[in-house]
Amino acid sequence: MPSAMTTIKPTSSVEPVIRDDPYLDPYRGALEHRHRLFKDWIDKINKTEGGMDTFTRGYEKLGFHIGKDAITYREWAPGAEQAFLVGDFNGWNRTSHPMKKNEFGVWEIVLPKKGNGDAAIPHGSKVKLSLIKPGGERIERIPALIRRAVQDLNVSPVYEGVFWNPPKKYAFKNKPPPKPTELRIYEAHVGISSPEPRVATYTEFKDKTLPRIAYLGYNAIQLMAVMEHPYYASFGYQVTNFFAPSSRCGTPEELMELIDAAHGLGITVLLDVVHSHASKNVLDGLNEFDGTDHCYFHEGPRGRHELWDSRLFNYGHHEVLRFLLSNLRYWIVEYGFDGFRFDGVTSMLYHHHGLSAAFGGGYDDYFGGAVDTEAIVYMMLANEIMHTLHPHIITIAEDVSGMPTLCRRVSDGGIGFDYRLAMAIPDMWIKYLKETRDEEWEMGHIVHTLTNRRWKEPAIAYCESHDQALVGDKTIAFWLMDKEMYTNMSDLTPLTPVVDRGLALHKMIRLITYGLGGEGYLNFMGNEFGHPEWLDFPRAGNNSSFHYARRQYNLIDDKLLRYKYLNEFDKAMHTLESQSHWLTSGQYVSLKHESDKVIAFERGNLLWIFNFHASQSFTDYRIGTEWKGKYRVVLNTDAKEFGGHARIDMNGEYFSTPQEWNGRKNYIQVYIPSRTAIVLAYS
């Protein structure tokens, strides 16, 4: 555990990123300015707060804290003139428990134990902060650092704060696994993880879904919609209570048990953290928390995201930084999360939030007046501090803009993320599936999109995430097979041309994305086995139906259905990656043949060959390779166990010929059937 006086000594050099990317040199001043501001914050926090460890443990001072003899409650609400703690414990008397305010705008009250030794506030009872504004108006809020909030839709959609002090604290049994060098991420939403039309629980996910994830070979889970959000259909992206896990799915201890169980299986657990914006809710959120427009957020238009209808944080404020950085620390220390996928990073990076911005690749897009430097410095602080205090954690940025240096270390002149999501890849696949027959797919365009990433800035590749399956769109499997998924996915029915094509391309799309698209791989729950249809949460527009807000794992449990083939192929991909470690290796594309529809590349000491042609199979097809020796097939999309036609001899051997071909020193000749991919290892 870091000491309370942990300090960070920042370096201000931006030379490493400029040396690696000379196109950044004209923007040296902007890069240096970011780092000066970063250094100023580090120096200020070290001087005034006693170090980063103390500063990022704000949750140990603010909110409710249970001591030996009393409960202490503190709240930052500088705009209020008076403050009172109210709740079940005092019969909702709005004047009996006044709080005192210090010079920093922090209110405090100490509640000694009762005469019989019981805590002044019972565990599980409801509480609120009652404030009086300068004009005399009384307003009531849920404490900003409340650790549990609950909703009773039979009474109101508004959440209520709960004092959480269980008599028995959860004791973690397992240590976090070592930081994975090859990320294989299973993106998951606990609430929709059941085939049943209801909200699933943390315990059900632990008992039923975790074993499936471990079986397939994923080494990380990215949990969505954990931070409390009143509107279920927001997918967790309209957060009101940043320190409270969603009560829809169970208790805080049940979430801890889920994470602990994942660690026991060797699985890293990442939190989908939403610091890009917050719900505009006043009664149960942070909006107008102390009665002003600018407590946690910018006031006026800068503090509002018009498209998302939400509030935007003031990243340049000392107390807002304490709140956000402590929030990250809280999820690591208290719950055992191993890192974060930062949502909405593009919105944070720019004052225009990426709306109507083309991002054509010119570096002027990434520097100048459109860039929100305060938000960038916050992300630098978050990455540097969390990585320093907890070296095992991983941070991933959701950015569509391609901001240079986003995934370079802060000490090298970067913003400090470990990975960025390769968001152009799913856009390409969905666009192809919507608009173009696969006979017309461009091999060069596919390869360019999969390989177009910044040097030394690792990317997480994926074919589809939750975004691509939301209502109005469809999963890749449903784009490929559509209505025939309802009638022809049983082995007892004929293998129709539509289903045959769909199964083949589903496997090929996933394999080439995994093999060529990045330094990590992500899959959204259910899509590994070709989940049909789309995602749609209960809402007024669908009569509050859960029909599309569930994951039908029962489809792979029914061994008569063809979903099992895609599920087993997913497992085979992860098994091969865990053996060959291609995600950490370089890559070389030797062939992009437009008329033959063939792509070949080397990665991870493996030779990858894809034939996307709809009807043409090739005998003795010549493939260049750098390596001489004997080759054998280690993965084949056409294998019978993956729903294929078994046109490849898995016991066959291929011998290299020492003659240059496609820029490689040797070649082999293979049989490559239509709509098939094979991966070969050499010895």
KACOR-V497150 format. One record per residue. N is the residue number from 1. RES is the residue in one letter. SS is DSSP state (A for helix, B for strand, O for the rest). OMEGA is omega in whole degrees, 0 to 359 (none if undefined). D_FIRST is the distance of its C-alpha to the first C-alpha in Angstrom with 1 decimal. Layout:
<<N/RES/SS/OMEGA/D_FIRST> <N/RES/SS/OMEGA/D_FIRST>>
//
This chain:
<<1/M/O/180/0.0> <2/P/O/177/3.8> <3/S/O/182/6.5> <4/A/O/183/9.2> <5/M/O/180/11.5> <6/T/O/178/10.1> <7/T/O/178/13.6> <8/I/O/177/15.3> <9/K/O/187/18.6> <10/P/O/169/20.8> <11/T/O/186/23.8> <12/S/O/183/26.9> <13/S/O/173/28.9> <14/V/O/183/30.4> <15/E/A/182/32.5> <16/P/A/182/30.8> <17/V/A/179/31.6> <18/I/A/178/35.1> <19/R/A/180/35.8> <20/D/A/181/35.1> <21/D/O/184/37.0> <22/P/A/177/39.8> <23/Y/A/178/40.8> <24/L/A/187/37.9> <25/D/A/178/39.5> <26/P/A/183/41.7> <27/Y/A/179/38.7> <28/R/A/182/36.8> <29/G/A/179/37.2> <30/A/A/178/35.5> <31/L/A/180/32.6> <32/E/A/178/32.2> <33/H/A/178/32.5> <34/R/A/184/29.6> <35/H/A/174/27.4> <36/R/A/179/28.7> <37/L/A/176/27.8> <38/F/A/180/24.3> <39/K/A/179/24.0> <40/D/A/179/25.5> <41/W/A/179/23.0> <42/I/A/180/20.1> <43/D/A/181/22.0> <44/K/A/182/22.8> <45/I/A/177/19.4> <46/N/A/184/18.0> <47/K/A/188/21.2> <48/T/A/186/21.5> <49/E/A/179/18.1> <50/G/O/176/16.1> <51/G/O/185/14.0> <52/M/A/181/12.8> <53/D/A/179/9.6> <54/T/A/184/12.1> <55/F/A/184/14.8> <56/T/O/172/13.3> <57/R/O/179/12.5> <58/G/A/180/16.2> <59/Y/A/176/16.5> <60/E/A/177/15.2> <61/K/O/179/18.2> <62/L/O/184/20.8> <63/G/B/182/22.4> <64/F/B/178/22.7> <65/H/B/186/20.5> <66/I/B/176/21.5> <67/G/O/182/21.5> <68/K/O/187/23.2> <69/D/O/186/26.5> <70/A/B/170/26.5> <71/I/B/176/25.4> <72/T/B/179/24.6> <73/Y/B/178/25.4> <74/R/B/181/25.1> <75/E/B/175/26.5> <76/W/B/179/27.1> <77/A/O/190/30.8> <78/P/O/184/32.5> <79/G/O/183/35.9> <80/A/O/177/36.7> <81/E/O/177/38.9> <82/Q/B/179/38.0> <83/A/B/180/35.4> <84/F/B/172/35.6> <85/L/B/181/33.5> <86/V/B/178/35.7> <87/G/B/178/35.7> <88/D/A/187/36.9> <89/F/A/181/35.7> <90/N/A/179/38.3> <91/G/O/180/41.0> <92/W/O/174/40.1> <93/N/O/189/41.5> <94/R/O/179/40.8> <95/T/O/188/41.3> <96/S/O/184/40.1> <97/H/O/179/36.4> <98/P/B/180/36.4> <99/M/O/179/33.2> <100/K/B/185/32.9> <101/K/B/176/32.1> <102/N/O/186/30.4> <103/E/O/181/31.3> <104/F/O/179/28.7> <105/G/O/180/30.3> <106/V/B/178/27.7> <107/W/B/183/29.4> <108/E/B/171/28.2> <109/I/B/177/29.6> <110/V/B/181/28.6> <111/L/B/180/30.2> <112/P/B/177/30.5> <113/K/O/175/30.9> <114/K/O/181/34.5> <115/G/O/180/36.7> <116/N/O/177/36.3> <117/G/O/178/32.5> <118/D/O/176/31.9> <119/A/O/183/29.5> <120/A/O/179/31.6> <121/I/O/181/30.7> <122/P/O/175/31.2> <123/H/O/177/28.8> <124/G/O/180/30.3> <125/S/O/185/32.5> <126/K/B/182/33.2> <127/V/B/174/32.4> <128/K/B/172/33.3> <129/L/B/179/33.1> <130/S/B/185/36.6> <131/L/B/173/37.2> <132/I/B/181/40.4> <133/K/O/180/41.1> <134/P/O/180/43.1> <135/G/O/179/46.3> <136/G/O/181/45.9> <137/E/O/177/44.9> <138/R/B/177/42.5> <139/I/B/181/39.9> <140/E/B/186/37.3> <141/R/B/167/34.0> <142/I/O/177/31.2> <143/P/O/188/28.0> <144/A/O/181/26.2> <145/L/O/180/22.8> <146/I/O/184/24.5> <147/R/O/173/22.6> <148/R/O/176/25.9> <149/A/B/184/29.3> <150/V/B/184/32.4> <151/Q/B/173/35.7> <152/D/B/184/39.1> <153/L/O/176/41.5> <154/N/O/180/44.4> <155/V/O/185/43.9> <156/S/B/174/42.3> <157/P/B/182/40.1> <158/V/B/178/38.0> <159/Y/B/176/34.6> <160/E/B/180/33.8> <161/G/B/182/30.5> <162/V/B/174/29.3> <163/F/O/188/27.3> <164/W/O/182/24.9> <165/N/O/184/23.8> <166/P/O/182/24.5> <167/P/O/180/25.1> <168/K/O/179/23.0> <169/K/O/179/19.5> <170/Y/O/178/18.8> <171/A/O/181/16.9> <172/F/O/182/15.7> <173/K/O/188/17.4> <174/N/O/174/16.5> <175/K/O/175/13.6> <176/P/O/178/14.0> <177/P/O/175/16.6> <178/P/O/180/16.4> <179/K/O/182/17.0> <180/P/O/176/20.8> <181/T/O/177/23.1> <182/E/O/186/26.0> <183/L/B/172/25.4> <184/R/B/193/27.8> <185/I/B/172/27.1> <186/Y/B/180/28.8> <187/E/B/190/29.1> <188/A/B/175/29.5> <189/H/B/186/30.5> <190/V/A/186/30.0> <191/G/A/183/33.0> <192/I/A/189/35.5> <193/S/O/178/34.4> <194/S/O/173/37.3> <195/P/O/183/40.9> <196/E/O/183/42.0> <197/P/O/181/42.8> <198/R/O/176/40.1> <199/V/O/178/36.4> <200/A/O/186/34.4> <201/T/O/176/31.3> <202/Y/A/182/27.7> <203/T/A/178/28.9> <204/E/A/178/31.9> <205/F/A/179/29.9> <206/K/A/187/27.6> <207/D/A/189/30.7> <208/K/A/185/33.1> <209/T/A/180/31.7> <210/L/A/179/28.6> <211/P/A/177/30.8> <212/R/A/181/33.1> <213/I/A/179/30.3> <214/A/A/180/29.1> <215/Y/A/183/32.8> <216/L/A/178/33.4> <217/G/O/174/30.6> <218/Y/O/179/28.3> <219/N/O/178/24.7> <220/A/B/173/23.4> <221/I/B/173/24.3> <222/Q/B/184/24.5> <223/L/B/179/24.9> <224/M/B/169/27.3> <225/A/O/177/28.3> <226/V/O/181/25.2> <227/M/B/191/24.9> <228/E/B/183/27.8> <229/H/O/184/31.2> <230/P/O/185/34.5> <231/Y/O/185/36.7> <232/Y/A/183/36.1> <233/A/A/177/38.2> <234/S/A/181/36.0> <235/F/O/178/33.8> <236/G/O/186/30.8> <237/Y/O/172/31.4> <238/Q/O/189/32.5> <239/V/O/174/29.4> <240/T/O/187/29.9> <241/N/B/192/26.7> <242/F/B/182/23.6> <243/F/B/182/21.1> <244/A/B/173/23.5> <245/P/B/185/23.9> <246/S/O/182/27.6> <247/S/A/177/29.3> <248/R/A/189/32.1> <249/C/A/179/30.3> <250/G/O/184/28.9> <251/T/O/174/26.2> <252/P/A/182/22.5> <253/E/A/178/21.9> <254/E/A/173/24.3> <255/L/A/177/22.4> <256/M/A/180/19.2> <257/E/A/176/21.4> <258/L/A/181/22.8> <259/I/A/179/19.5> <260/D/A/179/18.6> <261/A/A/177/22.1> <262/A/A/177/21.8> <263/H/A/178/18.8> <264/G/A/177/20.9> <265/L/O/181/23.6> <266/G/O/184/21.5> <267/I/O/174/21.7> <268/T/B/182/19.3> <269/V/B/180/19.5> <270/L/B/178/20.0> <271/L/B/172/20.9> <272/D/B/188/24.1> <273/V/B/183/22.9> <274/V/O/175/25.8> <275/H/O/180/25.2> <276/S/O/180/28.6> <277/H/O/180/30.5> <278/A/B/177/30.7> <279/S/O/178/33.4> <280/K/O/179/36.2> <281/N/O/179/36.4> <282/V/O/188/36.8> <283/L/O/182/37.0> <284/D/O/180/33.8> <285/G/O/182/31.9> <286/L/O/183/30.8> <287/N/O/180/34.2> <288/E/O/190/36.0> <289/F/O/181/33.2> <290/D/O/181/34.4> <291/G/O/177/38.0> <292/T/O/179/37.8> <293/D/O/193/37.8> <294/H/O/181/35.0> <295/C/O/179/32.1> <296/Y/O/190/29.5> <297/F/B/169/32.0> <298/H/O/175/34.6> <299/E/O/178/37.9> <300/G/A/184/41.1> <301/P/A/181/41.5> <302/R/A/181/38.3> <303/G/A/183/36.3> <304/R/B/174/38.0> <305/H/B/188/38.1> <306/E/O/182/41.7> <307/L/O/182/41.5> <308/W/O/181/38.5> <309/D/O/185/39.7> <310/S/B/182/36.2> <311/R/B/184/34.5> <312/L/O/185/32.6> <313/F/B/173/29.6> <314/N/O/186/29.9> <315/Y/O/180/27.2> <316/G/O/183/28.2> <317/H/O/184/27.5> <318/H/A/184/24.6> <319/E/A/176/24.0> <320/V/A/175/24.5> <321/L/A/178/21.8> <322/R/A/181/19.5> <323/F/A/185/20.7> <324/L/A/180/20.4> <325/L/A/176/17.0> <326/S/A/177/15.5> <327/N/A/176/17.4> <328/L/A/182/15.8> <329/R/A/181/12.3> <330/Y/A/182/13.7> <331/W/A/176/15.1> <332/I/A/188/11.9> <333/V/A/187/9.7> <334/E/O/186/12.8> <335/Y/O/178/15.0> <336/G/O/175/13.2> <337/F/O/186/15.2> <338/D/O/179/14.8> <339/G/B/191/16.5> <340/F/B/162/19.6> <341/R/B/183/23.3> <342/F/B/179/24.3> <343/D/O/169/27.7> <344/G/O/182/30.6> <345/V/A/178/29.3> <346/T/A/178/33.0> <347/S/A/180/33.7> <348/M/A/187/30.8> <349/L/A/190/32.0> <350/Y/B/176/35.5> <351/H/O/178/37.4> <352/H/O/175/39.9> <353/H/O/180/37.1> <354/G/O/182/38.7> <355/L/O/179/41.7> <356/S/O/178/45.0> <357/A/O/185/43.3> <358/A/O/184/44.6> <359/F/O/183/42.0> <360/G/O/178/44.6> <361/G/O/176/42.5> <362/G/O/187/43.7> <363/Y/A/175/40.9> <364/D/A/179/42.4> <365/D/A/190/41.0> <366/Y/A/182/37.4> <367/F/O/179/38.0> <368/G/O/189/39.9> <369/G/O/181/40.4> <370/A/O/185/39.6> <371/V/B/177/35.9> <372/D/O/185/33.5> <373/T/A/179/31.5> <374/E/A/179/29.3> <375/A/A/178/28.2> <376/I/A/180/27.6> <377/V/A/175/25.5> <378/Y/A/180/23.4> <379/M/A/175/22.8> <380/M/A/178/22.0> <381/L/A/181/19.4> <382/A/A/182/17.9> <383/N/A/184/17.9> <384/E/A/183/16.6> <385/I/A/182/13.8> <386/M/A/178/12.6> <387/H/A/179/13.1> <388/T/A/182/11.3> <389/L/A/182/8.0> <390/H/O/187/8.6> <391/P/O/183/11.2> <392/H/O/188/12.5> <393/I/O/179/14.0> <394/I/B/175/17.8> <395/T/B/182/19.9> <396/I/B/181/23.6> <397/A/B/172/26.2> <398/E/O/182/29.4> <399/D/O/179/31.8> <400/V/O/189/35.5> <401/S/O/184/36.5> <402/G/O/180/35.3> <403/M/O/178/33.6> <404/P/O/177/33.2> <405/T/O/182/29.8> <406/L/O/184/28.0> <407/C/O/169/26.2> <408/R/O/181/25.8> <409/R/O/178/22.7> <410/V/A/181/22.6> <411/S/A/177/22.8> <412/D/A/182/26.0> <413/G/O/184/27.5> <414/G/O/181/26.5> <415/I/O/164/24.9> <416/G/O/178/22.0> <417/F/O/176/22.4> <418/D/O/182/22.2> <419/Y/B/167/25.4> <420/R/B/175/28.3> <421/L/B/179/30.5> <422/A/O/192/33.9> <423/M/A/179/35.8> <424/A/A/185/39.2> <425/I/A/179/39.4> <426/P/A/177/39.8> <427/D/A/179/42.1> <428/M/A/183/44.3> <429/W/A/181/44.6> <430/I/A/179/45.4> <431/K/A/177/47.9> <432/Y/A/184/49.6> <433/L/A/180/49.8> <434/K/A/196/51.2> <435/E/A/192/53.7> <436/T/O/171/54.6> <437/R/O/184/56.1> <438/D/A/173/54.1> <439/E/A/183/57.3> <440/E/A/178/56.7> <441/W/O/182/53.0> <442/E/O/182/52.5> <443/M/A/180/50.7> <444/G/A/180/49.9> <445/H/A/178/48.4> <446/I/A/181/46.2> <447/V/A/181/44.9> <448/H/A/181/44.5> <449/T/A/181/42.4> <450/L/A/185/40.2> <451/T/A/185/39.7> <452/N/O/178/39.7> <453/R/O/186/36.1> <454/R/O/179/34.7> <455/W/O/179/34.0> <456/K/O/176/30.3> <457/E/O/186/29.3> <458/P/O/182/28.5> <459/A/B/173/30.1> <460/I/B/181/29.9> <461/A/B/175/33.4> <462/Y/O/179/35.0> <463/C/O/181/38.5> <464/E/O/173/37.9> <465/S/O/177/35.1> <466/H/A/183/35.6> <467/D/A/186/37.3> <468/Q/A/184/40.2> <469/A/A/182/41.0> <470/L/B/184/41.2> <471/V/O/187/44.5> <472/G/O/176/47.1> <473/D/O/182/45.8> <474/K/O/174/45.5> <475/T/O/178/43.4> <476/I/A/180/44.5> <477/A/A/182/46.1> <478/F/A/173/48.1> <479/W/A/183/49.2> <480/L/A/190/50.5> <481/M/A/174/52.1> <482/D/O/190/52.5> <483/K/O/180/54.9> <484/E/A/174/55.4> <485/M/A/178/52.0> <486/Y/A/190/53.7> <487/T/A/190/56.7> <488/N/O/177/56.0> <489/M/O/176/52.6> <490/S/B/175/54.0> <491/D/O/179/55.1> <492/L/O/178/58.3> <493/T/O/178/59.2> <494/P/O/175/60.5> <495/L/O/184/58.0> <496/T/O/177/59.2> <497/P/A/181/59.0> <498/V/A/181/56.5> <499/V/A/178/54.1> <500/D/A/177/54.6> <501/R/A/183/53.8> <502/G/A/179/50.8> <503/L/A/183/49.2> <504/A/A/183/49.8> <505/L/A/177/48.5> <506/H/A/179/45.5> <507/K/A/183/44.4> <508/M/A/179/45.4> <509/I/A/182/43.7> <510/R/A/183/40.3> <511/L/A/181/40.7> <512/I/A/176/41.6> <513/T/A/179/38.9> <514/Y/A/186/36.3> <515/G/A/190/37.9> <516/L/A/195/38.6> <517/G/O/183/36.7> <518/G/O/179/33.1> <519/E/O/175/30.0> <520/G/B/183/28.9> <521/Y/B/180/30.9> <522/L/B/175/30.8> <523/N/B/176/33.1> <524/F/B/188/33.6> <525/M/O/179/34.0> <526/G/O/182/37.5> <527/N/A/178/38.7> <528/E/A/180/38.0> <529/F/A/176/41.1> <530/G/O/183/43.2> <531/H/O/181/42.6> <532/P/O/169/45.8> <533/E/O/189/46.5> <534/W/O/178/43.9> <535/L/B/175/41.3> <536/D/O/183/42.5> <537/F/O/177/40.8> <538/P/O/182/42.8> <539/R/O/182/44.4> <540/A/A/185/47.8> <541/G/A/179/49.2> <542/N/A/178/48.9> <543/N/O/177/49.7> <544/S/O/183/46.1> <545/S/O/174/46.2> <546/F/O/189/43.3> <547/H/O/181/45.5> <548/Y/O/179/43.7> <549/A/O/181/40.2> <550/R/O/178/39.5> <551/R/O/189/38.9> <552/Q/O/178/41.7> <553/Y/O/177/40.0> <554/N/A/181/43.2> <555/L/A/178/44.9> <556/I/A/177/43.2> <557/D/A/177/43.7> <558/D/O/188/47.4> <559/K/O/174/48.4> <560/L/O/184/51.7> <561/L/B/186/50.0> <562/R/O/177/49.3> <563/Y/A/183/45.8> <564/K/A/181/44.7> <565/Y/A/180/45.7> <566/L/A/179/43.4> <567/N/A/180/40.5> <568/E/A/177/41.1> <569/F/A/177/41.4> <570/D/A/178/38.0> <571/K/A/181/36.6> <572/A/A/177/38.7> <573/M/A/182/37.2> <574/H/A/178/33.6> <575/T/A/180/34.7> <576/L/A/180/36.3> <577/E/A/181/33.5> <578/S/A/179/31.0> <579/Q/A/187/33.6> <580/S/A/175/34.7> <581/H/O/183/31.6> <582/W/A/182/33.8> <583/L/A/180/31.2> <584/T/A/183/29.8> <585/S/O/176/33.3> <586/G/O/182/36.0> <587/Q/B/178/39.1> <588/Y/B/179/42.8> <589/V/B/183/45.4> <590/S/B/185/48.8> <591/L/B/171/50.9> <592/K/B/187/51.4> <593/H/B/188/54.9> <594/E/O/183/56.1> <595/S/O/177/59.3> <596/D/O/183/58.0> <597/K/O/182/54.7> <598/V/B/174/52.8> <599/I/B/176/49.4> <600/A/B/177/48.0> <601/F/B/177/44.9> <602/E/B/174/42.8> <603/R/B/178/39.1> <604/G/O/184/36.8> <605/N/O/178/39.8> <606/L/B/176/41.5> <607/L/B/186/44.7> <608/W/B/181/44.8> <609/I/B/181/48.2> <610/F/B/174/48.9> <611/N/B/180/52.4> <612/F/O/183/52.4> <613/H/O/185/56.2> <614/A/O/187/57.6> <615/S/O/187/60.4> <616/Q/O/170/60.7> <617/S/O/185/59.5> <618/F/B/175/59.7> <619/T/B/179/61.0> <620/D/B/180/60.2> <621/Y/B/186/58.1> <622/R/B/181/57.0> <623/I/B/177/53.3> <624/G/B/178/52.2> <625/T/B/179/49.3> <626/E/O/190/47.9> <627/W/O/174/47.5> <628/K/O/177/50.5> <629/G/O/182/50.7> <630/K/B/183/51.0> <631/Y/B/174/49.3> <632/R/B/181/48.7> <633/V/B/178/47.6> <634/V/B/175/44.1> <635/L/B/187/44.0> <636/N/B/182/47.0> <637/T/O/184/47.1> <638/D/O/181/50.7> <639/A/O/183/49.9> <640/K/A/182/51.4> <641/E/A/176/48.1> <642/F/A/178/47.0> <643/G/O/181/50.2> <644/G/O/185/52.0> <645/H/O/177/55.4> <646/A/O/180/54.6> <647/R/O/180/56.5> <648/I/O/176/54.3> <649/D/O/183/54.7> <650/M/O/178/51.3> <651/N/O/182/52.8> <652/G/O/178/54.4> <653/E/B/182/53.7> <654/Y/B/183/54.0> <655/F/B/183/54.8> <656/S/O/173/54.3> <657/T/B/184/57.2> <658/P/O/178/56.7> <659/Q/O/184/58.1> <660/E/O/178/56.3> <661/W/B/182/55.8> <662/N/O/176/54.0> <663/G/O/178/52.5> <664/R/B/189/51.1> <665/K/O/185/52.6> <666/N/B/171/53.5> <667/Y/B/169/54.4> <668/I/B/177/54.6> <669/Q/B/187/56.9> <670/V/B/167/55.7> <671/Y/B/182/57.0> <672/I/B/182/55.0> <673/P/O/179/56.2> <674/S/O/180/56.1> <675/R/O/180/52.9> <676/T/B/172/51.0> <677/A/B/175/48.1> <678/I/B/176/47.4> <679/V/B/184/44.6> <680/L/B/172/45.7> <681/A/B/182/44.0> <682/Y/B/175/45.8> <683/S/O/none/46.3>>
//
